[in-house]
Amino acid sequence: MNNIRLIVGLANPGEEYANTRHNAGSWYISMLAQRYNKILIKEKKFFGYTALFKLGTHNIRLLIPTTFMNNSGKSVSSMAVFYKIPVQNILIAHDELHLPPGVVKFKQNGSHGGHNGLKDIITSLGNDTNFHRLRIGIGHPGSQNQVVTFVLSSPSKQEKQFIDHAIYTAISCTAIWLKENRLKAINHLHSLRINKELLLG
């Protein structure tokens, strides 16, 4: 049974960040909104762009915060509190340094792993880590000293192809989750492999 009521894609606001790796979560939300023919509208009271679609009797809310990444919790908590959405009914999509481009994974609970957006969300939700995550692989620059520059820069054309394909796959699996259940979605996602030779061709 679907239990997701709020799906969030993390990002930094502004055109200068729109195509950077750190905004991968927002790419996912934008594509998800397109799938369900919804337009994201800016709502000041939620500090973000939002959309709503119904699946059966359930309302599914989409959110891209317009706060900077390290203040994402302000946006997420405002919507969760207003609509009385429990932490375990939230899915956060974010860029993941520890997965290569082309790989996406669902996860529930756990630490913020050094991600400033997740760190602020956890704090804003009363240190509750029981929300779901969609980890979108962006790769790692190889040195911790280069991480900030890396996430705030754009992926190469090849990397972007892999990331876009992974997000497209994740959206199909999200639909399975929303219509059926989480386990079926996870099993389907983890059984898929990206054919990089096809993408490169």
Steps between C-alpha positions, in 0.01 A plus 500: 500500500628845415592711801678792334323836535784746436783469246779757521786571260792686656665790319658841524287785358586714200605450140869479590436174687228348281732268308741413782535151645365612839163566332446141382209462743315787334555342156315195627206704634473697175485177297252347748272804466516464120404133526181591683436812287541740790658845512713595799376827652697722738339513845656744744353337810682177416820669378496302180341391175214258554253285311226256596364194327255234608558129475178324586388664824851615596646849464866499399678831546818600317747757631821666382624735775600853399719528807871430466600139552616541860159645592285236327334395825313831521309413183449129569385543860260784412314279253515188717360688802229684301365181341573279804724267299693255721876474446472141377269620219763730348738415214804725452688485166860620515837481329726223630880521482545136594317363196625538140297686238237264363421334834201582723392329820215525748583508868319561827648645817871551565730796550533805276834367369645850483221632275411850624143482371427174681678627811271804523187295424582255780545788744176668388306175537604468864803280427269236349686316221218261410416661165567326169776609265563467129877514459594624152861415418720784380842344568786632713787730398751276682604752763294639788655840437339511156147398605350850532627610158392167351137505621461865403616438143321341207552136402661415168270421209559128548440516875178696444378229263558236767337710773196583283456134409524402866240761597268380225536146638437625855180674389366174355581328829343784699179440306513133602545606863209745488266253328611181677767490771853597595649151489385439144644838395836429667525153349423639156748787534783281623441243227557758227839573348583790275644404164776761478611383158148573370505846658839575355405371159 
